């Protein structure tokens, strides 16, 4: 069995990589991917903690978190397609300009 500390270090590393990607990228698609990496880091921490304490609570909550992340990514990709058809760009800075 993998020690809890190794799993938590891996989960933290994934979360930090996703956070760095979300803060530095200006592309909407890469922002969605970075958010998915952050959610996967949190899910790994939940599963590792549940396995360490030998309870199924972490796995149940991680299943709910993954289904929520899947719904979030579907809505985000639908928004991405709609924005690309209207503005012909996926750059976040170009989308934040106000008109009028």
C-alpha positions, 0 to 999 in steps of 0.5 A: 500500500502507498503511504498517505504522505506520498499520495498527499504530496502527489495530490498537492503537486497536481493541484499546484500544477493546475493552479499555476496553469489556471493563473498563467494561461490566457486560453479558455481551453487550457483554463478548463484543463487546468481546473480539471487537473486541480479537481483530480488532485483533490480527488486523489487526496480524498481517495488516499485519505479514505483508504488510509482510514479504511472508510468509503467516505472519501471514495463516495465523495470523490465519485460525486466530485468527479461527476460534478467536474464532468458536468462542469467541463461539459458546460465549459466546452459548450461555452467555449464553442459558443464563444468561438463561433461569436468572437473567433477567439478563445483568448480570455483577455479578448473576451473581457473587453466592454463595448459601448 
